[in-house]
Amino acid sequence: MKSLPLALFISAISLNANTQTSPKKVITKQVVDIACGECQFKMLASPQGGKGKSCDLAIRIDGKPYFVDGKNIDDFGDAHGEHGFCNAVSKAEVSGEIVKNRFKAEEITILPIKKSL
């Protein structure tokens, strides 16, 4: 009888530990929107950014934006230039994984802009 409360306690701790871990979602060569999270996707400033407003790289998958780890917004040119990520949403092919609501980038390839007729 004394072992029942101990077993329940261990089960509760185990269940709690499992609910706190977030599953990883692997992304392989998926075409996504890419831009500044704050300027274009209206995300709140990244916790890894500085105080106040900062410009941080983000992607949008199925309508949900994620800040990007492993690449910087200026790795792809001037973010504040005419076609920079703070002024325009681009398309990219990405590989990596989503962990704790952030995209851990392994590869990002910016796709050429399709010209309309």
RABEL-V608777 format. One record per run of one state. SS is the DSSP state (2 for helix, 1 for strand, 0 for the rest). FROM is the first residue (numbers start at 1). LEN is the number of residues. If there is no record, write none. Layout:
((SS/FROM/LEN) (SS/FROM/LEN))
This chain:
((0/1/1) (2/2/19) (0/21/4) (1/25/12) (0/37/20) (1/57/5) (0/62/2) (1/64/6) (0/70/3) (2/73/4) (0/77/13) (1/90/10) (0/100/2) (1/102/9) (0/111/7))
